[in-house]
């Protein structure tokens, strides 16, 4: 069972919210929509669910054209970023609500709700009302409501964004397990590249109403199709710079140039945009192949065992993320080392040419 | 453990509030209490009467009748205005240019002073010249609010509904606007119908504002004076003489200050008691 979007667009008034989008979601594992706020993740989900009718294009599910079929007539469940539960029903009634609508038999319903509650560790809370629960428990209730009916399509719209760190980690681990043996198509929206990597499956990177790339999460991370996808899939942001290849050397500016790594030796001469992820730049030299670059320290963020250092390389700011504590002074000029074998090269039209 | 320093200066901060409350609540109230237990013939000569006036008021049929009319009036007002207000709020647009138009239209009646509303409706409902009165008569209804008790009640209620339903609408609308879209989507996904959405999302989410609306409408309609006074003057006969109109008749018409004071206190206690009961009942779930 899978969902296919064929040239789906959405215009609201004169504004285009979704540009022509075609994608065939994976049947197993999570389909992650990765993008910043306002990239169109929620809108895309609403289109998939049938909450919103596309302006043009078709939505196919399980081999059937379901364009324009309202959500009530499709077997969909959704979890939102806010904790959405019926305020004056108990947790039990909340979880049972989708089953009540289809008129499930009492004893069967009771069993099912209890089973799901057990799975989500909500059994002791069944008699309570949503406003007597913590945020995590409220979201578990909402998740239980989504899980209790055997939906064909499950949409999780940043379900963990409003939870505290510990709960988020816990639920992030549990979520894929819950869906493991269900034959449903799962879509998960997030703004965090880390979350996307941790959940695995497939990822679609979204930028301003367009899917810039779709494929296995790992592959998208390793080989972003274009600069936009690379930007979406990097936190802290990927470092970029205009470089040119002249013979066997990559020239960044008058002072910095280096011998091209043999991985990229087939690259033609000419101008490129270099992309390099923050954790491939370090204030510590690791091999002889590292390229030395100097920068003026702008900000240093120390988080436990990691240092995130923002520095100025002349015409723009770069970020380095590395293990160890490097309490550099602001304004100081320091050395950084680039791993030349971890570069991404984009051509003038921002398409990836070498990785 | 360090001993706390005792310092009486903090009382200074309380003085403004104490003075304010004293002058606008306690002192007037105590004056009324003073009158309610004494008899006076003017010249500041008072005779102690104890609870005589209270007994007299509580046993008087006139008071019972006025209280009865008041309760019926307030019940009708609540039964009409609250559901009507919710219904209107539900039909109001949530986005777009019509929102401000609707809000202004709704707010208009609230801006008109009570006595003007009374005069307006008086003129509007006059059977020979008023648009409403004449219109009803032309349509074949025998309508004369100055003579028929039923017509007087109908007009008074219609006037109050016109004047105050907007308040309920605005409060309910504010409650509705605070519900995130995601709730409606979730309900749609569950396959909930229009009624279920109202019953399980909109109504519970409006609970707080509706509590306020009911309390305000109860207090205001229970203490209503100016509008019916201007419209019907309490008539025909005594049929629209509500508690406050009766109170003024006793106090200023007959100049029975003792019974009037006792009546005021009883009136005040009824309002206070009913509000407290309402509030406690409606907030019961919230406090747990």
Contacts between the chains, C-beta under 8 A, distances in Angstrom:
chain1	res1	chain2	res2	distance
A	46	B	185	7.4
A	49	B	189	6.9
A	51	B	185	5.6
A	51	B	188	6.4
A	51	B	189	7.6
A	70	B	188	7.8
A	71	B	188	5.3
A	71	B	189	5.4
A	72	B	188	6.3
A	72	B	189	7.8
A	72	B	191	4.5
A	76	B	189	5.7
A	77	B	189	6.2
A	78	B	185	6.8
A	78	B	186	6.8
A	78	B	189	5.3
A	80	B	182	4.2
A	80	B	185	7.3
A	80	B	186	6.8
A	81	B	182	7.7
A	82	B	180	5.7
A	82	B	182	5.4
A	84	B	180	7.6
A	84	B	182	5.1
A	84	B	183	5.6
A	84	B	186	4.5
A	86	B	200	4.7
A	86	B	201	6.7
A	86	B	204	7.5
A	87	B	200	8.0
A	87	B	201	7.5
A	87	B	204	4.3
A	87	B	205	6.3
A	88	B	200	6.9
A	88	B	204	4.1
A	88	B	285	7.8
A	89	B	200	6.7
A	97	B	190	5.7
A	97	B	192	7.9
A	98	B	190	5.0
A	98	B	191	7.6
A	101	B	190	5.7
A	101	B	191	4.5
A	101	B	192	6.7
A	102	B	191	7.6
A	129	B	285	7.8
A	132	B	288	6.8
A	142	B	186	8.0
A	145	B	186	8.0
A	145	B	190	7.7
